[in-house]
Amino acid sequence: MKWRNPKSRAPRSGGVLLKGFLNSAPPLSRLAGVVNWAHFERQLGKFYAEEMGRPALATRLVVGLHYLKYRYNVSDEVGVASWVENPYGQYCCGAEYCEHEVPCDPTSLVKWRQRVGVEGSAQLLKESLVAAQREAGLALGEVKRVNVETTGQEKAMAFPTDARL
């Protein structure tokens, strides 16, 4: 299913069709054709029920926004806002026409992560690694060992002014 920003109207005559406008060499253009988007629809679609609440955002849009967020190491707010400035990012996320409005509220990304949980996040990571291997951008030996940086994790530290001391 092709995604259209529900907030926007139909493209005006002369609207820029992204597929014909963009160069196919940049990484985000190539990524749009490499990722198995149908896999995400099948795996992550089970977290949504049509009869509950507001209609969900397109899976490709949310997955693509998360990829952009992590690729550029930015917050949800900056990732969603920068989407307007990046037609390659829009194309990667499944937009057909160049959009001039943000596709969703940044809190939608938080709610999506809460909904899919660890299982959905693992699927996102797994497909990212498989796509990188398909494109020969990642060798199997590069993922045998994973180093986890934990200096940002909360620690059980007690301070001298703590009442328990």
C-alpha distance (Angstrom), angle and dihedral (degrees) to the residues before:
residue distance angle dihedral
M1 . . .
K2 3.79 . .
W3 3.77 114.8 .
R4 3.77 123.4 -128.9
N5 3.77 123.8 -177.4
P6 3.82 102.9 -105.8
K7 3.82 90.5 -148.5
S8 3.78 94.6 57.8
R9 3.75 128.7 77.0
A10 3.78 124.5 -124.6
P11 3.81 110.8 -65.6
R12 3.78 113.5 -84.0
S13 3.78 116.7 -116.8
G14 3.77 106.5 -79.6
G15 3.83 92.2 28.6
V16 3.78 112.5 159.8
L17 3.79 112.6 -102.0
L18 3.81 103.1 -148.9
K19 3.80 97.9 -150.9
G20 3.79 93.5 60.9
F21 3.79 95.2 37.3
L22 3.82 103.7 50.5
N23 3.77 129.8 76.0
S24 3.81 112.3 -114.4
A25 3.84 95.0 -143.1
P26 3.85 103.0 75.3
P27 3.82 115.5 95.3
L28 3.81 95.7 -112.0
S29 3.82 91.5 53.5
R30 3.78 90.7 50.2
L31 3.80 91.6 44.8
A32 3.81 90.8 56.4
G33 3.80 88.8 62.5
V34 3.81 97.8 38.7
V35 3.80 103.6 51.0
N36 3.78 115.4 87.0
W37 3.81 96.5 -126.7
A38 3.82 92.4 175.5
H39 3.82 88.1 60.5
F40 3.81 89.8 58.8
E41 3.80 90.8 47.6
R42 3.81 90.5 53.8
Q43 3.81 97.5 41.6
L44 3.80 100.0 39.8
G45 3.81 98.0 32.3
K46 3.79 90.0 80.6
F47 3.80 89.4 70.9
Y48 3.81 91.2 66.3
A49 3.78 132.3 71.3
E50 3.80 119.0 -166.2
E51 3.78 94.9 -145.7
M52 3.83 94.8 55.2
G53 3.80 121.6 87.3
R54 3.78 128.3 -55.6
P55 3.82 117.0 -3.0
A56 3.79 111.9 -91.1
L57 3.78 123.7 -112.9
A58 3.79 115.9 -105.3
T59 3.81 111.4 -80.4
R60 3.80 91.7 -131.7
L61 3.79 91.1 54.5
V62 3.80 94.3 50.9
V63 3.80 94.6 42.5
G64 3.80 90.3 47.5
L65 3.81 92.4 49.0
H66 3.80 89.6 51.2
Y67 3.79 90.7 50.2
L68 3.82 90.7 51.3
K69 3.79 91.4 45.9
Y70 3.79 92.9 53.4
R71 3.79 95.1 38.6
Y72 3.79 92.4 57.7
N73 3.84 94.3 32.0
V74 3.80 94.8 -127.4
S75 3.79 136.2 139.1
D76 3.80 123.9 -94.5
E77 3.81 90.0 -103.2
V78 3.80 94.5 51.8
G79 3.82 92.3 42.7
V80 3.80 93.6 53.4
A81 3.83 93.0 42.5
S82 3.82 93.2 48.8
W83 3.81 90.1 52.7
V84 3.82 88.4 79.2
E85 3.82 90.8 56.2
N86 3.80 96.1 47.4
P87 3.81 116.5 67.5
Y88 3.83 89.6 178.8
G89 3.78 88.7 57.4
Q90 3.80 90.0 49.1
Y91 3.80 90.6 51.0
C92 3.80 91.5 47.9
C93 3.82 89.4 52.0
G94 3.81 91.1 53.9
A95 3.81 102.5 -100.8
E96 3.81 113.1 150.1
Y97 3.80 97.9 -161.7
C98 3.79 131.5 37.0
E99 3.80 107.6 -93.3
H100 3.79 126.6 -152.4
E101 3.80 98.0 -164.7
V102 3.78 131.4 66.5
P103 3.81 111.6 -95.2
C104 3.80 96.2 -134.5
D105 3.77 145.4 -12.7
P106 3.84 113.2 -79.2
T107 3.80 90.0 -121.5
S108 3.82 87.4 67.4
L109 3.81 88.3 71.4
V110 3.81 91.5 53.1
K111 3.80 91.6 48.8
W112 3.81 90.7 47.8
R113 3.82 91.8 52.1
Q114 3.80 90.0 49.3
R115 3.78 91.3 49.3
V116 3.81 98.0 48.8
G117 3.80 93.5 38.0
V118 3.78 124.5 179.7
E119 3.81 93.5 -31.8
G120 3.80 93.5 56.5
S121 3.79 92.5 43.8
A122 3.80 89.6 51.9
Q123 3.82 89.6 52.5
L124 3.80 89.9 51.3
L125 3.80 92.0 51.3
K126 3.80 93.2 44.0
E127 3.81 94.3 52.0
S128 3.81 90.8 45.3
L129 3.81 90.1 55.9
V130 3.81 93.0 44.9
A131 3.82 91.1 50.4
A132 3.81 90.2 49.7
Q133 3.80 90.3 51.3
R134 3.82 92.1 48.3
E135 3.80 89.3 54.8
A136 3.83 91.6 46.6
G137 3.80 89.2 -118.7
L138 3.78 92.4 121.2
A139 3.78 129.6 40.7
L140 3.80 119.6 -145.5
G141 3.81 90.6 -120.0
E142 3.80 90.3 60.2
V143 3.81 92.2 66.8
K144 3.80 100.5 43.6
R145 3.80 91.7 90.1
V146 3.77 123.8 39.2
N147 3.79 123.4 -166.2
V148 3.78 113.9 -154.5
E149 3.79 118.6 -155.8
T150 3.82 108.6 -145.3
T151 3.80 104.1 169.0
G152 3.79 89.6 106.2
Q153 3.80 92.9 54.4
E154 3.77 120.5 106.2
K155 3.79 113.6 -101.3
A156 3.79 130.0 -155.7
M157 3.81 94.1 -113.9
A158 3.77 124.2 164.9
F159 3.77 119.5 -153.8
P160 3.82 124.1 -149.0
T161 3.80 90.2 -112.4
D162 3.81 91.3 55.7
A163 3.82 111.4 121.2
R164 3.81 91.8 -136.0
L165 3.82 90.5 67.1
